[in-house]
Amino acid sequence: MSGDNPESLMTLATVFCLRNLRKTMCYQGFRNKLCLRSDIFLPSEICDKLVNTYMELVHTDSNFEPEESFFQLFSDPRSTRLTRVQLREDFVRDRDLEAIRKQDLIELHLTYCNSLSSRSLKTLTCFRETLVSLCLFGCSHIFYRKGGAPLACNEDTEDEEEESPASRQALETDFNFQGFNRLRLLNLGGLPDEVDAETLLKPLKSLHSLDLSNVQLLGTAFLTQWKDRLASLVLYNVDLSEELVSTVVELVNLSTCRHDNHRTSMHLDISRESRRTSKFKMTRKILTAVVQRLVNLVSLDISGHIMLDNCTVPHFEEAMGRPSIEPCKSSIYPFQELKRPLQFLGLYDTTLCNVTHIPAYKVTGSKNEDQVLNAIEAYTEFRPELAHRAINQLFDIARIQHCSQLLRALQLVIAALKCHKYDKSIQVTGSAALFYLTNTEYRSDQSVRLRRQVIQVVLNGMEQYQEVTVQRNCCLTLCNFSIPEELEFQYSRVNQLLLKILEPARQDESIQRIAVHLCNALVCQVDNHHKEAVGKMGFVKTMLNLIQKKLQDRMCDQVMEFSWSALWNITDETPDNCQMFLNCRGMSLFLECLQEFPDKQELHRNMLGLLGNVAEVKALRPQLLTPQFITVFSNLLDSKADGIEVSYNACGVLSHIMFDGPEVWSMEEPRRDTVMDKMWDAIQSWDVSSRRNINYRSFEPILRLLPQSISPVSQHWATWALYNLVSVYPSKYCPLLIKEGGISLLEKVLELDSSQPETKDMAR
């Protein structure tokens, strides 16, 4: 797999155009319809890339808005050329295919497109002259009419009919592959039982590759019509019988095919989903017949079969020597007859994957990491049920042992999560595997681009599933990243998702704890415009709701402490968020928490840190100036909680209030002088060499209190704070003090007659 190259310019330009269609290639036409500009002519390389990238963005990027008339842009082959198109999931409609019916498509891959009805079969016939490769895998309704309507290709069909699902009763019997003379590769995986594969396929004379996964075959003799041509046959989950196997080994071409004077690679897949569902036993005789008759076989898959014991060399013999891929040393008897090792051998969910000598370059199985990764790679697209089991085994390897092919493992899990966004079992196991594959042990091997891809698929999972296991796995995986730095490119999206998780009144306790922790980390150390944006999303209200619930339960746990800490962070130098805190009953919750949890030091520190932020906003200070609040703050000056932090923060709140002068102090009790005396006493009692539990991004709010004579005690608190921080953490805070012009302000303190001697000593 390619490691970590940057995106190509072509890819970047394609994504840019798709995100900005109206500013680049299109204009807004009649009834808001998107139209291609008349001066634009695009070759097939660009058109194919546009359509295929569009499909990927629709499925993997929730911020990408699908366009109702996107496929109409490619309706005219004179200005746009499409040749190779891959569409997937229910998102694709009959009208989308009809829009491109005039294009000369060479390849058309439709995977799990369950919204397509037999109207799309009619559209397919428009491509019959040019189509070389066609996939209809898992398009379970395409052989049925909608509401029993006859087969019609009509542009003006009513939208109601478009929305109604195809009726399982109205089987379309008029369609076959007549006239598809160039078709070489066909995938009909999941063809409904009511459709007769033999009749459907009869007109196709030139097939080289056929996939009939999960198809019920009534007879098998019809396969021999391609015996001189077929180079690849996939019969996954098709019930095997002696008759079917003998037909398969008759397909001479799988053994002797030549095209343009060179042998073609031969592939045979007769695997099953699981041994549990298999009635057929894979004997030594059958395997020997396959190997002997199909002499040109390079790729074989027999996963999920019950193997009879006589297929393998006795254990004491085969364990000799280093593992070898030479056929003559094979631990599996029938493969000793191979002329050369196979390129690929599928042995997933069989006993054979555990033997020592397997004559193949790439083996799927569950014996070791390599086999497991090969299984994820081989089965992700069309066999999510097997990929899910293999990812589960990778999860165990990453959790218990050590993952040695980390880059490949991560890329495969990301690809599976993108490919099967709507498959819950893949989302659960994939998100769990990502948690172990991104933790500290593996971190140094991961680039920015790869880690961003992980974040994207994790957020997709959180969006798609409100289910506990997926949510928990995704939140835990996000904890493996540097927050907020690594999440900043998805900043508002990740915050929205976390707030949505915290909305329900009774969320799972562990998820709630992780989500609040992430919210707190995301608003710590980010710019104010980020904080304001997150505040507008309802962050403050959500945190206060959590606090309210915890108060009702009389519980002071991590969720309670993290919620106050998050509020402290989000209100830092952000007046709008401070205002929101006051509007949402923040002060009464503060008082209730103080009363309910008088001994919780960490809680008190977080709450007072937050109130310090509110007190820094001049317009909001009058709301703190009530007898009740001032009494509480003044009592907290005596607190010994968390070292000096609670007392320090309480004094900070009061310092800002005092700074507004005696004329705003309108209450009788407590008196302003009394409170100021208590503040002096508190500051005198603190040890100036205290190590601090606080982190300043700016000194601006503190520096404001320096050059003034209205409140000498506020000036003293500010000078003490600066003196403590620059003497205990000089390398961090000296540059900040100089940068913000603190030196000249301290000099002014020395000049003022109103400054107290002890303040001047510290300032000096």
N, C-alpha and C positions, 0 to 999 in steps of 0.2 A: 504494500500500500504506500502511496506517496505520503511522505512525512508531513511536513507542515509548511508547504509553499504558500505564499500569499495568493489571494484570489487573482485570476487573470483580469486584464483590463477589459476584455470582452464581457466577462461575468459582471464586473462592477458597473459597466456601462448599461448592460441589459437590466440589471436590478434598478438602476437609477431611472431608466426610461419607464419601466413598469410602475415605479412608485410615482412618476410624474408624467403620466400619459398625456394629460391635457397641455402640458407645457412643452412636450417634445414632439410626439408624432401625430397627435390627434387634436380635434376640436369638438366642441359641444354642438351637436346637430339638433335637428327637430325633436321635440319631446325629450330633451336632455340626452339623446342618444349619442354615444361616442362614435366619431367618424374619423377615418384615416385622412390625413391631409393629402390634397390632390398631387402635391409635388414629391410624394414619397414612393420609392420603389425599393423593395427589400428582397435580397436573394434568400435561398432556402436556409443557408447556414444561420442567418440572423433570425428568420421567422421561426425555425425549429427551436432555436435557443429561447426566443421570447415566450413561446407557448409552454415549453417544458419548465422554464424557470418560473413562469406564472403559476403553474400547477404546484410547484414546490413551495412558493411563497404562500399560496392559499392554505396549504396544509401545515406549514411549519411556523408561520409568523402571524400572530394574532393581531398585530397592528396593521396588517396589509388588508386593504378593502377590495374584495372581488368586484369586478365590473360586470354588470348585467349583460352588456352586449360585446364583451371582449372578443369572442370568437368571430363575430361579424366583421371585425377588422381584417380577417383573412378570407373574406368571401370571394374576392376578385383575384384570380390568378395572374391578372395583368400587372397588378401592383405588389402582390405578395406571393411568395412561393413556399408551400409547406411540403416536406417530404417524409420527415420522421417525427411522429408525435406520440407522446406517452401521457395518457390521462388515467387518473385513478380516483376511487371513492365515489360516494353518492352525489358529490358536488356537480358531476358532469351530467348534462341533460340531453335529451333527444335533439333539442333545438341547437345545441352547441355543435353537434356533429353535422347537422343539416347545414349550418352556416358555412362549413368548410367543404361541402360536398363537391365543389368544382375543382378542388385541388387534386394534383396527381400524386397521391400518397403512395410511398413505397413501403413504409412501416407504420402500422397503427397498433399501439398497445393499449388495451382497455383492461384495467385491473380493478376488481371489486366495484365496478360502476353499476350499482344496483338501481339507479334511477332510470337507466336506459330500458326502453321497451322495444317491441318489434318494429316501431317506427325507425329505429336505428339500424335494424337489419336491412331495411329498404335503402337507407343512406349508404350502407356498406357496398351495395351493388354499384353505386356510383364510382367506387374505387377499383372495380374488378379488373379493369385493363392494366392497372399499374401496381397493384398491391403484391409485394413479395413476402412480407412478414405480417402476420395478424395474431394478436393475442386477445382472447375474450375471457380471460381467467376470472372466475368468480362473479361474472356478470349474470346473476341468477335470474333476472327478469327479462333479458333481452329476447328470449324466445316466446314471450307472451305479449298479447295485445293489452292495451289499457282499456279497462272497462268493456272489453269485448269489441272495441272498435276495429274495423278492418284495417289492413295494412295500407298506410297512406303516407306520402311524403309531401306535406303541405305546410308552407311557410306560415300561413295565417291561422294555424290551429289555435283554438281558444286556450288561454292560460290555465283554466280550471282543469282541462283535460291533461295539460302538461303536468299539473301537480298531482293528479290522482295516480296511485301506484298501479303497476301492471297487474292484471288479474291472473291468478295462478290457474284459473279455469280456461282462459282463452288462449290455448296453445297456438302458435303460428305454424301452420303446416306448409305454407306456400314457398318457404325459403329453402334454397340449397346453394351450393357453391358453383353452380353452372356459370361458366365464363370467367372464373378466377384462374386463368391459364398460367399466370406468372407466379402464383402462390407457392412458396417453397417451405415456409415455416409457419406452423399453425399450433396455437395453444388453446384447447377447449376445456381446460381444467374446470371441474365443477358443472359440466353440462347436465341439465336436469334429466332425471330418469325417463321422463315422458318422451324426450327427443331421441330418435333412433340415430345413433352415431353413424352406422353403416350407410344409411340412405343419405344422410347429410354430406358425408365425405366422398361418396361415389364419384362425383364429377372431377375430383382433384387428382389429376394423373401424375403430377410432378413433385409431390411432397418429398422434402429431404428430412424434415424434422416435424415430429408430431407429439404433442403432449395431451394425454387423456387422463390426467390426475383426477381421482375421485369419480370416474365415469363408470356407469354400469354397462358392461358389454354383454349383449345377448349372444352374439357369436363372435368368433375371432378370425375366421378364415379370411375375412375381407382385408385384413392387414397385409396379406401376401400380394395384394395388387401393387404394392410399392416395393416388392422385394429386391428389385434392381436399383432402387434409389435411396431408400430410407437410411439416413446416417445417424439419426437420433430418435429414440422412442422412449417416452416417459409414461409409465403405467403405475404411478404412485397411488396407493390405496385402491388399486383395481384388484378384485378377487382373483388370485392366481389359481390355475388348475393345470393338470398334466397337459390338457389340450392346448391351453394358451401358451405354456412354455414350449411345447413342440412347434407351435406356429411361429413363435418368436425366433427360435433357432433356425427356422427355415428362411428367415429374412437374409438371403444370401448377401445382400448388399452390406449389411452390418459387418460382413467379414471381408468382402472383396472389392468394395466400391472404389472406383477410380474416377477422378474428375480432372480434366486438364493434365493427364499423365501423372498426377500424384495422388497418393492414398488420402482419403478424407478421414478425419477423426471420428471414431464411432462411439456412441454413447447409449447405454441401456440402463434404464432405471425401473426396477421392479420392487421398489421399497414399500414399506407400510408405515403407518403412524406409530404402531406399537405392537409388541409381541402379544399383548393381551387380546387384541382383536383378530389375531390371525388363526385361521383353522388349518392353513397350509403349512406343511413342514418342508424346510429347505434341506434337501438331502445332498449327500456327496455326489450322487449320480447326476442330479439336476445341475449342480454347479459345474461339474466336469463337462457335461454336455454344452453348457453355455460357453465355457472357455475353449473347448475343442472346436465347436462349430463356428463361433464368431471370432475368427482368428485375428481380426483387425481391431478388436475392442481396445479402446484406450481409457474408457471411463465406465464404471459400473457402480450401481447403488443397490445394495440388498438390505438396507437398514430395516429394523423392525421385524425381522423374521426369526422364527424359532429354528435354531440350527441343530441338526442331529450331531451327537458327539463324535461320530466317526469321521467328521470333516477335518479334525485337527490332529497334528502329530502329538504323541504322548508328552506330557508336560516336562518330565525329566530330560527328554531329548531336546525339546525345542528351546529350553532356557539356556542352552550352551552358546557361548560366544557372544559377540556384540550384535545388537539388532542389525539385520541386513534387509535390503529390499530386492536382493537377487531372487528371481523366481525359483531357482533350484533349491534354495534354502528355506522356502516358504513354510511357515508353521501350519498353513491351511493347504491340505493335500491337493485339491483341484487346481489351485493357482500355481502349483509346481509346473503345470503344463504351459504356462504363459511364455511367449517368445521374449517379451521384455516387460519391465514393471509397468503397471497401469499409471496413467497420469492422476486419476482420481478413483478412490474406492470408498463407497459409503457403507460403513458398518455400525452406524449409530443404533443404539438399543439392540445390539446383538452380542453374543458371548465372544464372537471372533475378534472384536476390537482389543481384547485384553492379551492376545498372544504376542510373542516376541518378534517374529519375523513376518512382516506384511509387505508383499511385493507391490508397493504403490508409493508415489511421491507425496500424495496428499490423501489423508485418511480422515473420515469423520467417525467419531466415537466418543466415549467418555472416560477413556483410560488416563489421559493427561491433558495438559493445557492446549497443546497443539491440536489434538483431535477435537477438543471442545470448540476452539476458535474456528476450525475448519467447518464444523457443523453450523455455527452461527452464520458464517459467511455463505455457506451453500443453501441454507434453508430459510433465511430471513424473508426473502421476497414472497415466495409462494407457500411456505409452510410455517406460519407463525407458531403453530402448536409444537413443532420440534424446536424452533428457535427459542421459544420460551423456556423449554426444558434445558437447553444448552446454556442459556444465559444464567439460569439458576445454578448450573454446575460451575460456571465462571465465577459467580458470586462466592461460592464456597472456596474456590481457589484463591481469590483475592482476599477473602476474610481469614482463612485458616493458614494457607501456605504463602506463596509469594507469586505475583503475576510477572512473568519474565518478558512477555511481549506486550508491554503496557500500551504503546501507541496503537497497535493493531486492535487490542481488546477495546480500548476506548472508542476508536473509530467505528468498530462493528456494533457496539452497544448504541452509540449515537444514531447510526444508520437504522437500526431496528426500531428505536423509539420514534424516529421521524417517519419511517415507513408505516408503522402501526400505531398511529396516534390514538386510534379509537379501540385498540385492543387492550382491555384492562389487565390481562395477565402479563402481557409484555411490559406494560407501563409499571406494574408492581415490581417485577423482577429486575427490569432494566434500571429503574430508579434506585433500587437497593444496591445493584452492582456498581452504579456510578458513585455511590457514597464511598465504597471501599477503594474504587479506582482513582478517586481524586484526593484521598487523604494525604497527610503530610509525607508519608513514606514515599509516595510516587511523585510528589509535587515538582521536584527539580527537573523531571523529564518532560514537563508539559509546557507548551507554548501559549502565548496569549490567545491566539486564534482558536486553538483546541479547547482551552478552558471557556472561551466565550460560547463555543458550540454546545458545551455541556450545560452552561447556564440557560441557553435558549431552549434546549429540549426539556430541561427541568421545569422551566416556567410554562412550557406547553402542557406538561403533565399536570401541573397545579391548576391550570385553567380548565383543562378538560375534565378532571376528576375531583369531585368534592368528597372523595372517599378517604377514610382515615389513613390507610396504609400508604397510599400514593402521596398524600399530603405530608405525612411524617417523613417518608423517605426523601422527598424533594426538599423539605425544609432542612433536614439534617445535611443533605449534600451541599446546600448553599452555605452551611456553616464551615465547610472546608475552604471557602474562598476568603481572600482579604477583603473585609468590608469596611468602608463602602467602595474602595478603589475598584475592585474587579467587577462590582455590580453596577457601577455608575453608568455604563452604556445602556442599561435597561432600567434606569433609576425609578421613573414613575411607575413603570409596569410592575416591578417587583414590590413596590410599596402598596400599590392597589391590590395586588394578590394577597399580600399579608394582611391588610386591613379586612379584606373579604373573609379570610380565614377566621379572623378574630370577631367577626360580626355575630355569629350565633350565640345565643344566651349561654348555652352549655356546650362548649367545645371540649374535645378530648384534652385532658389535663396536660399531657406531654407535648402535644402539638401547640397548645396555647403558650406553654413556657418557651418553646423554641421560637415561635413566631414573634413573641414580644421581645425576646433577646435579639432577634434579627432586626426588628423595627428600631430598637434602641441603637444597635450598632450602625444602622443606615443613616440615622440623623445625627450621629456623633461625627464631628470633624468634617462637615460638608458646608458648602457655601450657603449663604442666607436665601438665595433664590430657590434652591432645592428645598430648604425648610419651609419656605412660604408655600411652595407648590404642594408639598405633602400635607401641610396644615389645611389647605383648601380641600384636600381629598377627605377630610374628616378625621385626621389622625388624632387630634386633641380629644375630640368627643369619644372616639373609640377607646382610648386609654382611660379616660374618666369613667366610661361604662364598665370597663374591667375592674377598676378600683371599687366602684359602687357594688359590683357583684361580690368581690372579695370581702368587703365590709359586711354585706348581708350574711355571708357565711362565717364571719368573724375569723377570717384566715389572713395572716400576713405571711405569704410565701414568696417565692421568687417572682411570680407573675406580678404581685403587688409591688415589689421593690423595683423590678424592671420597668413597670408602667410609669412610676414616678420618675425614674431615671430618664426614661424616654421623653417625658414631658420637660424635664430639666434641660435635656439636650435640644429639643425642638423649639424651646422658647428663647434660647440664647441669642441675644441681639436681634430678635424677631418680634417687634411690637404687635403685629397682627395676631400671632399665635398666643402671645400673652393676653391680649384682649379676649381671644376665644376661650382661654382657660377661665378667665373671670366670668364670661357670659354663660359658661356651661356648669355653674355651681362649683367651680374648682375650690374656692375658699372654704365653703362649708364641708367639702370632702376632706380638705386638709385638717380642719378642726376635729372632725369625726375620727380621722385616723390617729391624730395625736391622743385623743381621749381613749380610743379602743386599744391602741398599742403603745402604752407609755414607755416601754423598755426597748423598743426596736430602733437601735441606733442608726443602722444603715438607712432605714426608712426616713427617719428624721432628717438625716443629712441630705437625702435626695429631695425631700419636700422643700427644705429651706434653700437649697441650691436653686430650685425652680422659682421660689418666691423672690430670691435675689434678682433673677432676670426680670420679674414683673416690676420690682421696685426700681429698676434702672430706667423704666419708661415713665417720663415725667407726667404724661397725661393720665396714667393709670394710678399714680401714687395716692391721689385723694381716696380711692376705693379701699386702700389699706389703712387709712387713717381713721380707725374706729377704736373706741375704748377696748373692745374685745380683742381685736387683732394686736394692738400695741401691747396690751397686757401679756398676751401669749408670747410675742417676740421678746419682750423684756424678761419674762420668766425663763425663756430658753437661753438667755445669756449665761445662766449659771450651769447649763448642761455640760456634763463631761463626756457626752456620747461621742464615739468615734474620734477620740483624741480631742482636738479643738474644733473639728469641722462644724458641728451643729452651732456651737457658741459663735464661731467666726461668721457663719452664714447669717445667723440671726442679727448679729451686729452690722453686717453688710446691708441687710434690708433696712435697718433703722438708720444707718448712716445716710442712705439716699433720701429717706423721709426727712431727716433733720436738715438736710441740705436745702430743702425748700423754705426754711426760715420759720421763725416763731409765729408769723402772722397767719400761717395756714393751720396752726395747732389750735383747733377750736374747742377742744374738750377740757373738762375740769380735771378728770382723772383718767389715766395717770398723768401727772404733771411732766412737762417737757424736761425740766431740770433734773427731776428724779431719774427719768429714763437715761438722760445723758450721763449722770453720775454712775449709773449701773454699767453703762457702756465703757466708761473709763476703767472701772474696776475690772471688767472682763478682759479688756485688752492687756492690762497690766499683768493679769494672771497667766497669759499664754507664754509658752516657751518659744522664743523667736527662732530657734533652730529646728522647730517641728518639721518632720517630713510630711508632705501634704497628699491628701487624697482628692486632688482637684486638678483640672487641666484648662489653662487659659489660652484661648486663641488670640485674644486681643486685650490690652490693658485699658482701652479707651474709657470704659465706664468707671474704672478706678481713678484714672488720671483726671477725670472731670472734677473730682472732689478735692484736688490738691490746692490750686491757687484761690483760696476763699477765706473769708473771716466770719461767715454766717454761722458755721458750725465747726469749731475747732476739733471736736471729737470725731467728726466724719473725716476731716483732714488727717487726723492721727490714725484712724483705722486704715485709710488708703495708704499712708506712708508705711505703716506696719506691714501691710499685705505685700507691698513691693519689696520692702527690705527682706522679709522672710523668703520670698520666691527667688530673688536674685542671689541671695547668699547661699540658699540650700541647693538651687538648681542653676548655677551661673551660666553654663553653656547653653541652656535652653532659653532662659529669660533675660539675660543681659542684652542680647541682640534685639529682642522684642522691645525692651524699654528704650533703647537708643533709637530704634526705627520709628517708634511712635512719638518721639519728641519728649520723652519723660525727663530727660536731664534738665532742660530749661525750666520745666514746671517745678522740679524739686528745688532748683535755685531760687524760684519765686517764693517757695515755702520758707526758705532761709531769710528772705528779705522782709516778709510780713511780720509786723509787730504782734499780730494776734496769734501767731503760731506758738504753741507751747514749747518750752525748752526740750522736753523729751522727744517731741515731734521733730524739732530741729536736729537733735542728735542723730536720729534715724535718717533723716533726709540727707544729712551731711555724709 
